[in-house]
Amino acid sequence: MLKKDKQKVIGVELDEDKVRAFLDYQPYEDDHSDFHILTKAYRGLPPHEFERFVAIYKEAGHALNPVDAAGTNFIDSISANTSQLEYIELLKAAGAE
């Protein structure tokens, strides 16, 4: 049997470098880079850290309304997950539509 080498850590504040590291993610093939970055941050950060990330992301000049290769707006792509509406509210508070 395999042993887990990492314990899941919940409730620990990430330092700014770890939050900012999401800006370094590169897209696959035809994905829009800003769409890819937001997707990684949305999937990898809890809401309070995602809020910090969005401020850093916006300050760095990234698009708040990116679209993927199929032309789907980021907010539209995550809106089907109704249990995660807080992320959409955070994006809209930052100026996304």
URMOKA-V576967 format. One line per field, one symbol per residue. phi: phi as a letter, one per 30 degrees, with the letter a starting at -180 (. if undefined). psi: psi as a letter, one per 30 degrees, with the letter a starting at -180 (. if undefined). burial: # if it has 16 or more other ideal C-beta (glycine too) atoms within 10 Angstrom, else .. Layout:
phi: ???
psi: ???
burial: ???
//
This chain:
phi: .dcdcbcdcbicddddddddeddddcdchcdddddddddddedcbdeddddddeddedddidddbdbdddiddedddcdddddcdeddddddddjdb
psi: kkkkfkkkkkgkkkleeeefffffkklkcgkkeeeeeeeeeeffkleeeeeeeeeeeeefglkfhllaffgkkeeeffffiffhfeeeeeeeffgl.
burial: .............#....#..##...#...##.#########.##...######..#....###.###.....##.##........##.##....#.
//
